[in-house]
Amino acid sequence: METTFKLLFCLSILMTAIELGKAGNEDRISLYRQIHSHERAKRQAGNHLTVTTILQEPFTMLEGSKFEGYCMDLLAELSKKLGFTYNVSLVKDGRYGQLDQDNNWNGMIGEVIRKEADLAVAPLTITAVREKAILFTKPYIQTGIGILVRRDAIPEDIGLFRFLNPFSKEIWIGALAAFLVTCLCLFLVARLSPYESQEEETGLTLLNSLWYGTGAFTLQGVDPQPKALSTRIIAVVWWLFTIVLVTAYIASFAALLNTKTQQPSIQTFDDLLKQKTLAFGTLRESSTYNFFKTSKRPTYRMIYEYMDKRKESVLVSTFDEGVKRVQESNYAFIGESVSLDLVAAKHCNLMRVNEVIGARGYGLVAANDSKSIRSLSVAILEMGETGELSYLKEKWWDSKCVTEETGGWTPLEPKPLGGIFIILAVGLVIGLIVAVVEMVLKSRHQKKSCCNVFSEELTRQFKGEEVEKPTENAEAEKP
């Protein structure tokens, strides 16, 4: 009996200890979760990664025995955020990653698939074909396909009518319309005003009005000169208009002649295909080459056929080789626009043409069974939201040619000269109003209605008839 009580006592103590232990464990588990909730991404990324890359400025460059560049800075920031260590090595075959003849992947993508590397950190374009074989992170930089040319490779066709370039088409059309309307108003006002000469030689006929308007562009006066207040108002605003227009033309034409910015005639991929002076190509076995190969647009298909027929002479093995060919020969290099922008920023004799096609992005690459790809994508998105990716791009895409290029010349647009057109229109309206006032004063003096005076002026101008003027002894001459 005594033994039974001892056993029950020990059992009760044991049960109490277990309950207390459970409560303590729950507190410790809660504390553990709080402490390590911020470290979850670090655990997902793993402890040590083997990274493969390729040399391409400014993404990855070798400075002595140390790697540097945009991708290396990005990798360093990701390692801090996710708590992993890494070692970097160059891809063995010097390729980005493409399916070979045996349907095997080469380059950095091949190394990731074969588990020779855990991660590929390089300017690898996100494509559907690659996505089927490996995993990409969210893009860390956006790009497209552009054309790199030498500025003086195919200079813009100057032509015999370059003197028309200082003004845009809208200004030329507006100036011609203003000239015709002003000359017509000058003619009509001269007909309405009783104080203006109506003689063929000395009056502002239609031809004389056109001649007077033309003479104002030479900043020289021509005969006949306006005599009435209404015609002189129109003449003054027309002089002001022509002075401003001629001054703007001279300034814009001088800037055009003195500009150092040369624009090649190639501005689109259609222009590249039509010209016969420059050969053009891209990286061998690259995503850019594959873009043209799989495209259904006729222009892009023709570009692919051109490169495919001349693959030995127009395709290059490295990006630097393509840039060198552009500098040293008549060659246009087709590549990723973000990389071409860097080259144009460092070599002021080169430029990327305006058109960019095939919008895509660069991403980091990991194997399909990688557990770190999601955490890497989240970290990249966070860096984009906080402006860290923009800072890295500004750091490595610094340009010494920005100042020179921003001073380029462009044709003068209508908006800066809009005010002078308004002043001219207001002056014409005032001139017409003053002419009507003058006609009214004349009708009162002759004791005739305005309509009679106006009809007399029209009859004199268009029928050439002499209208009798009233005299004081008109009644005396009646039989």
Wavefront OBJ file of the C-alpha trace (Angstrom):
o trace
v 0.000 0.000 0.000
v 2.804 2.367 0.887
v 4.486 1.533 -2.391
v 1.324 2.389 -4.296
v 1.124 5.823 -2.690
v 4.766 6.500 -3.534
v 4.139 5.607 -7.172
v 1.080 7.868 -7.357
v 3.021 10.741 -5.795
v 5.896 10.369 -8.233
v 3.473 10.176 -11.124
v 1.699 13.388 -10.092
v 5.038 15.221 -9.813
v 6.012 13.946 -13.271
v 2.726 15.111 -14.821
v 3.138 18.552 -13.250
v 6.666 18.826 -14.645
v 5.436 17.850 -18.095
v 2.715 20.537 -18.051
v 5.210 23.162 -16.946
v 7.563 22.022 -19.703
v 4.868 22.361 -22.347
v 4.142 25.930 -21.319
v 7.842 26.747 -21.420
v 8.242 25.161 -24.831
v 5.394 27.232 -26.266
v 7.036 30.432 -25.036
v 10.407 29.364 -26.395
v 8.889 28.409 -29.768
v 7.122 31.761 -30.009
v 10.338 33.573 -29.180
v 12.241 31.442 -31.683
v 9.780 32.328 -34.432
v 10.053 36.023 -33.685
v 13.825 35.982 -33.677
v 14.178 33.979 -36.857
v 11.284 35.374 -38.929
v 13.670 37.950 -40.433
v 16.216 35.249 -41.211
v 13.843 33.042 -43.234
v 15.013 34.443 -46.557
v 18.604 33.807 -45.543
v 17.900 30.151 -44.824
v 16.099 29.798 -48.156
v 19.025 31.214 -50.097
v 21.444 28.665 -48.702
v 24.834 29.225 -47.163
v 27.304 29.090 -50.061
v 26.730 29.442 -53.814
v 28.968 28.805 -56.791
v 28.390 31.597 -59.299
v 29.258 31.575 -63.009
v 29.538 34.758 -65.066
v 30.949 36.177 -68.290
v 33.070 39.248 -68.930
v 31.011 42.070 -70.406
v 31.389 45.706 -69.518
v 29.928 47.084 -67.280
v 28.167 43.988 -65.911
v 31.274 41.987 -65.044
v 34.874 43.160 -65.437
v 38.160 41.796 -64.170
v 40.296 44.312 -62.289
v 43.516 42.465 -61.495
v 42.306 39.304 -59.750
v 39.041 40.849 -58.560
v 35.679 40.953 -60.304
v 33.759 44.219 -60.417
v 30.809 45.730 -62.249
v 27.054 46.060 -62.095
v 26.407 42.334 -61.647
v 29.061 42.001 -58.966
v 27.576 44.893 -57.000
v 24.136 43.339 -57.402
v 25.436 39.975 -56.191
v 27.097 41.582 -53.178
v 23.861 43.355 -52.188
v 21.853 40.145 -52.550
v 24.325 38.235 -50.391
v 23.943 40.843 -47.639
v 20.167 40.700 -47.807
v 19.877 36.909 -47.928
v 22.939 35.936 -45.893
v 24.826 33.644 -48.280
v 28.453 33.472 -49.319
v 29.647 32.842 -52.848
v 32.605 32.380 -55.148
v 32.638 33.599 -58.765
v 34.258 31.981 -61.786
v 34.142 32.691 -65.511
v 32.144 30.419 -67.796
v 34.476 27.885 -69.383
v 33.322 28.126 -73.015
v 32.786 31.904 -72.969
v 29.125 31.652 -74.025
v 25.883 32.918 -72.568
v 23.769 29.838 -73.198
v 22.236 28.287 -76.299
v 21.078 24.886 -77.498
v 23.793 23.185 -79.550
v 23.410 20.692 -82.395
v 22.988 17.828 -79.919
v 20.159 19.713 -78.192
v 22.331 20.357 -75.145
v 22.763 23.694 -73.459
v 26.172 25.359 -73.548
v 27.505 28.456 -71.808
v 26.417 29.594 -68.367
v 22.987 28.007 -68.692
v 24.600 24.654 -69.440
v 26.803 24.932 -66.350
v 23.756 25.634 -64.163
v 21.843 22.679 -65.630
v 24.822 20.336 -65.112
v 25.141 21.527 -61.485
v 28.585 22.934 -62.153
v 27.282 26.253 -60.829
v 24.424 27.153 -58.492
v 23.742 30.572 -59.981
v 24.496 32.489 -63.204
v 24.874 36.232 -62.642
v 25.292 37.971 -65.988
v 23.327 39.904 -68.639
v 21.243 36.843 -69.509
v 18.090 37.671 -71.447
v 14.852 36.128 -70.201
v 13.379 34.103 -73.079
v 10.717 31.414 -73.335
v 13.178 28.798 -74.603
v 15.538 29.338 -71.691
v 12.692 29.464 -69.172
v 11.759 25.901 -70.132
v 15.202 24.633 -69.141
v 16.049 26.740 -66.075
v 14.548 29.276 -63.664
v 14.932 33.040 -63.970
v 14.532 35.613 -61.255
v 12.502 38.735 -61.826
v 14.359 41.044 -64.262
v 16.900 43.318 -62.632
v 17.219 45.538 -65.703
v 15.012 46.204 -68.749
v 16.414 46.257 -72.263
v 15.586 45.678 -75.927
v 17.293 45.232 -79.289
v 19.002 48.229 -80.880
v 21.558 49.141 -83.547
v 25.014 50.554 -82.875
v 26.564 52.578 -85.703
v 29.419 55.002 -86.198
v 28.163 58.571 -86.465
v 29.989 59.243 -89.707
v 29.310 55.833 -91.253
v 26.339 57.023 -93.329
v 25.944 60.759 -92.768
v 22.565 62.333 -93.200
v 21.824 63.339 -96.780
v 22.245 67.123 -96.739
v 20.544 67.785 -100.077
v 20.185 70.990 -102.060
v 17.291 72.279 -99.977
v 18.882 72.187 -96.557
v 18.149 75.886 -96.242
v 14.542 74.870 -95.524
v 15.544 72.793 -92.469
v 15.676 75.614 -89.867
v 11.867 75.737 -89.764
v 9.483 72.841 -89.382
v 6.857 72.213 -92.039
v 4.191 73.747 -89.828
v 6.056 77.054 -89.611
v 6.654 77.214 -93.362
v 2.963 76.577 -94.049
v 1.950 79.117 -91.413
v 4.311 81.780 -92.803
v 3.005 81.281 -96.358
v -0.601 81.483 -95.169
v 0.187 84.608 -93.133
v 1.796 86.223 -96.199
v -1.208 85.575 -98.452
v -3.786 86.637 -95.854
v -1.878 89.824 -95.000
v -1.477 90.859 -98.646
v -5.153 90.192 -99.285
v -6.143 92.246 -96.224
v -3.836 95.046 -97.327
v -5.518 95.075 -100.750
v -9.051 95.028 -99.313
v -8.338 97.742 -96.762
v -6.791 99.907 -99.475
v -10.009 99.498 -101.458
v -12.184 100.385 -98.472
v -10.216 103.362 -97.238
v -11.036 106.671 -98.988
v -7.634 108.005 -98.025
v -5.665 105.456 -100.056
v -4.622 106.085 -103.656
v -6.677 104.110 -106.191
v -4.367 104.645 -109.155
v -2.913 101.583 -110.892
v 0.674 102.798 -110.586
v 0.584 104.344 -107.121
v -2.195 102.431 -105.408
v -2.101 99.180 -103.433
v -3.581 96.916 -106.066
v -3.515 93.158 -105.564
v -0.183 92.780 -107.349
v 1.292 95.794 -105.579
v 0.123 94.410 -102.219
v 1.850 91.081 -102.919
v 4.998 92.957 -103.937
v 4.864 95.078 -100.790
v 4.499 91.974 -98.577
v 7.446 90.300 -100.301
v 9.666 93.383 -99.891
v 9.169 93.298 -96.127
v 11.065 89.958 -95.950
v 14.160 91.700 -97.318
v 13.860 94.363 -94.600
v 13.742 96.961 -97.357
v 10.844 99.249 -98.218
v 9.172 99.028 -101.625
v 6.780 101.264 -103.487
v 3.945 102.046 -103.338
v 3.851 102.996 -99.679
v 0.583 102.912 -97.690
v -0.935 106.323 -96.979
v -4.094 105.638 -94.958
v -4.015 104.886 -91.228
v -5.663 101.474 -91.731
v -3.124 100.296 -94.309
v -0.234 101.609 -92.227
v -1.436 99.607 -89.205
v -1.346 96.431 -91.304
v 2.069 97.402 -92.673
v 3.521 97.910 -89.189
v 2.369 94.543 -87.812
v 3.595 92.852 -90.985
v 7.025 94.463 -90.566
v 7.149 93.242 -86.967
v 6.131 89.754 -88.075
v 8.787 89.560 -90.806
v 11.555 90.908 -88.549
v 10.890 88.241 -85.899
v 10.529 85.479 -88.514
v 13.724 86.408 -90.378
v 15.672 86.746 -87.120
v 14.501 83.324 -85.935
v 15.401 81.788 -89.301
v 18.915 83.236 -89.259
v 19.534 82.035 -85.693
v 18.227 78.529 -86.404
v 20.151 78.247 -89.675
v 23.375 79.341 -87.990
v 22.862 76.698 -85.299
v 22.241 74.102 -88.004
v 25.461 74.956 -89.823
v 27.552 75.021 -86.639
v 26.186 71.931 -84.940
v 28.707 69.176 -84.251
v 26.088 66.477 -83.876
v 26.019 64.260 -86.940
v 22.947 62.127 -87.420
v 23.249 59.031 -89.589
v 20.555 58.304 -92.125
v 19.796 54.975 -90.370
v 17.119 55.489 -87.735
v 15.120 52.231 -87.931
v 15.632 48.571 -88.787
v 13.903 49.219 -92.117
v 16.535 51.855 -92.904
v 19.269 49.364 -91.998
v 17.835 46.795 -94.377
v 17.416 49.240 -97.277
v 20.952 50.660 -97.230
v 23.846 48.934 -99.010
v 26.880 50.614 -97.415
v 27.032 48.918 -94.002
v 27.215 45.231 -93.247
v 25.357 44.276 -90.071
v 25.297 41.385 -87.665
v 24.983 40.321 -84.038
v 26.368 37.876 -81.484
v 26.594 34.310 -82.678
v 24.111 31.975 -80.902
v 22.603 34.798 -78.849
v 19.033 35.602 -77.883
v 19.150 38.552 -80.277
v 20.028 36.242 -83.157
v 17.262 33.865 -82.097
v 14.767 36.768 -81.965
v 15.224 37.472 -85.662
v 15.284 33.761 -86.439
v 11.868 33.126 -84.893
v 10.222 36.440 -85.822
v 7.337 36.432 -88.299
v 7.608 40.108 -89.251
v 8.934 40.395 -92.844
v 11.585 43.016 -92.019
v 13.026 40.960 -89.160
v 12.928 37.778 -91.238
v 14.895 39.495 -93.995
v 17.470 40.650 -91.432
v 17.840 37.047 -90.219
v 18.200 35.732 -93.761
v 20.885 38.327 -94.454
v 22.851 37.329 -91.346
v 22.334 33.601 -91.906
v 23.713 33.735 -95.463
v 26.772 35.696 -94.319
v 27.185 34.192 -90.852
v 30.922 33.721 -91.207
v 31.540 37.372 -91.980
v 28.853 39.319 -90.080
v 28.329 37.340 -86.849
v 30.749 37.968 -83.980
v 31.775 35.816 -81.034
v 31.907 38.503 -78.347
v 30.267 41.825 -77.666
v 33.612 43.650 -77.655
v 34.411 42.229 -81.065
v 31.175 43.690 -82.437
v 31.944 47.122 -81.007
v 35.471 47.024 -82.451
v 34.138 46.210 -85.915
v 31.750 49.174 -85.746
v 34.662 51.495 -84.929
v 37.075 50.151 -87.541
v 34.883 49.270 -90.530
v 31.558 49.858 -92.241
v 29.598 47.672 -89.863
v 26.431 48.036 -87.769
v 26.159 45.922 -84.639
v 22.759 44.690 -83.445
v 22.628 44.003 -79.709
v 20.983 44.660 -76.370
v 20.115 48.346 -76.149
v 21.258 48.732 -72.552
v 24.743 47.499 -73.480
v 24.841 49.644 -76.621
v 23.944 52.713 -74.538
v 27.030 52.154 -72.411
v 29.267 51.878 -75.472
v 27.794 55.068 -76.944
v 28.359 56.807 -73.597
v 32.057 55.916 -73.606
v 32.770 56.363 -77.333
v 31.354 59.644 -78.582
v 31.881 58.704 -82.237
v 29.344 55.890 -81.817
v 25.607 56.078 -81.275
v 22.579 53.846 -80.849
v 19.794 54.615 -83.304
v 16.408 55.641 -81.960
v 14.381 52.494 -82.626
v 14.381 49.737 -79.999
v 12.461 46.494 -80.567
v 11.828 43.281 -78.655
v 11.457 44.578 -75.101
v 12.908 42.078 -72.630
v 14.799 41.901 -69.346
v 17.942 40.442 -67.765
v 17.591 37.969 -64.900
v 19.674 35.715 -62.678
v 19.614 31.991 -63.521
v 19.273 28.967 -61.218
v 18.419 25.297 -61.690
v 14.805 24.112 -61.744
v 15.132 22.511 -58.306
v 16.695 25.600 -56.724
v 15.086 26.777 -53.491
v 16.739 30.193 -53.597
v 15.151 31.571 -56.768
v 12.034 32.960 -55.053
v 13.967 34.734 -52.314
v 16.314 36.190 -54.924
v 13.358 37.497 -56.958
v 11.792 39.104 -53.890
v 15.093 40.761 -52.997
v 15.478 42.117 -56.557
v 11.967 43.554 -56.454
v 12.739 45.218 -53.132
v 15.910 46.734 -54.573
v 13.897 48.117 -57.473
v 11.311 49.639 -55.156
v 13.936 51.295 -52.965
v 15.890 52.725 -55.927
v 18.998 50.594 -55.401
v 18.862 49.195 -58.938
v 18.582 52.703 -60.386
v 21.580 53.784 -58.336
v 23.657 50.877 -59.643
v 22.762 51.738 -63.236
v 23.674 55.390 -62.760
v 26.962 54.299 -61.207
v 28.047 52.049 -64.072
v 26.419 53.864 -67.013
v 28.095 57.191 -66.416
v 28.463 59.038 -69.739
v 30.971 61.638 -70.841
v 29.022 62.327 -74.046
v 25.717 63.414 -72.492
v 26.629 67.108 -72.489
v 27.703 67.040 -76.104
v 24.608 65.245 -77.318
v 22.072 67.321 -75.423
v 23.238 70.385 -77.405
v 22.050 68.894 -80.678
v 20.070 70.976 -83.190
v 16.380 70.475 -83.945
v 14.083 72.381 -86.340
v 12.246 75.334 -84.842
v 8.697 74.347 -83.895
v 5.566 76.564 -84.151
v 4.995 77.138 -80.420
v 7.893 79.607 -79.797
v 6.635 81.759 -82.678
v 2.944 81.451 -81.885
v 2.793 84.892 -80.285
v 3.912 86.756 -83.394
v 1.206 85.032 -85.450
v -1.373 86.202 -82.894
v -0.046 89.778 -83.043
v -0.299 89.696 -86.837
v -3.892 88.454 -86.688
v -4.858 91.184 -84.194
v -3.186 93.829 -86.382
v -5.099 92.686 -89.444
v -8.403 92.879 -87.568
v -7.590 96.378 -86.295
v -6.662 97.473 -89.812
v -9.970 96.231 -91.173
v -11.898 97.980 -88.398
v -10.092 101.290 -89.019
v -10.798 100.962 -92.756
v -14.511 100.539 -92.050
v -14.414 103.614 -89.787
v -12.721 105.607 -92.556
v -15.372 104.488 -95.021
v -18.140 105.519 -92.622
v -16.580 108.965 -92.212
v -16.409 109.316 -95.970
v -20.052 108.306 -96.398
v -21.118 110.951 -93.896
v -19.054 113.567 -95.678
v -20.622 112.678 -99.041
v -24.043 112.131 -97.470
v -24.192 108.593 -98.831
v -24.748 105.271 -97.152
v -21.816 102.981 -96.402
v -23.189 100.430 -98.837
v -23.139 102.976 -101.684
v -19.576 103.988 -100.915
v -18.480 100.361 -100.717
v -20.232 99.473 -103.995
v -18.587 102.436 -105.716
v -15.153 101.232 -104.596
v -15.841 97.693 -105.838
v -17.143 99.010 -109.176
v -14.069 101.186 -109.632
v -11.691 98.317 -108.871
v -13.256 95.422 -110.689
v -15.074 97.128 -113.630
v -12.707 99.985 -114.163
v -15.572 102.497 -114.384
v -15.236 106.112 -113.330
v -17.830 106.942 -110.732
v -19.088 110.472 -110.751
v -18.215 112.488 -107.745
v -20.887 114.881 -106.491
v -20.239 118.549 -107.110
v -21.778 121.653 -105.707
v -23.235 122.825 -109.082
v -24.619 119.441 -110.081
v -28.152 120.811 -109.922
v -27.261 123.735 -112.151
v -26.174 121.482 -114.981
v -29.616 119.846 -115.194
v -31.788 121.049 -118.165
l 1 2 3 4 5 6 7 8 9 10 11 12 13 14 15 16 17 18 19 20 21 22 23 24 25 26 27 28 29 30 31 32 33 34 35 36 37 38 39 40 41 42 43 44 45 46 47 48 49 50 51 52 53 54 55 56 57 58 59 60 61 62 63 64 65 66 67 68 69 70 71 72 73 74 75 76 77 78 79 80 81 82 83 84 85 86 87 88 89 90 91 92 93 94 95 96 97 98 99 100 101 102 103 104 105 106 107 108 109 110 111 112 113 114 115 116 117 118 119 120 121 122 123 124 125 126 127 128 129 130 131 132 133 134 135 136 137 138 139 140 141 142 143 144 145 146 147 148 149 150 151 152 153 154 155 156 157 158 159 160 161 162 163 164 165 166 167 168 169 170 171 172 173 174 175 176 177 178 179 180 181 182 183 184 185 186 187 188 189 190 191 192 193 194 195 196 197 198 199 200 201 202 203 204 205 206 207 208 209 210 211 212 213 214 215 216 217 218 219 220 221 222 223 224 225 226 227 228 229 230 231 232 233 234 235 236 237 238 239 240 241 242 243 244 245 246 247 248 249 250 251 252 253 254 255 256 257 258 259 260 261 262 263 264 265 266 267 268 269 270 271 272 273 274 275 276 277 278 279 280 281 282 283 284 285 286 287 288 289 290 291 292 293 294 295 296 297 298 299 300 301 302 303 304 305 306 307 308 309 310 311 312 313 314 315 316 317 318 319 320 321 322 323 324 325 326 327 328 329 330 331 332 333 334 335 336 337 338 339 340 341 342 343 344 345 346 347 348 349 350 351 352 353 354 355 356 357 358 359 360 361 362 363 364 365 366 367 368 369 370 371 372 373 374 375 376 377 378 379 380 381 382 383 384 385 386 387 388 389 390 391 392 393 394 395 396 397 398 399 400 401 402 403 404 405 406 407 408 409 410 411 412 413 414 415 416 417 418 419 420 421 422 423 424 425 426 427 428 429 430 431 432 433 434 435 436 437 438 439 440 441 442 443 444 445 446 447 448 449 450 451 452 453 454 455 456 457 458 459 460 461 462 463 464 465 466 467 468 469 470 471 472 473 474 475 476 477 478 479
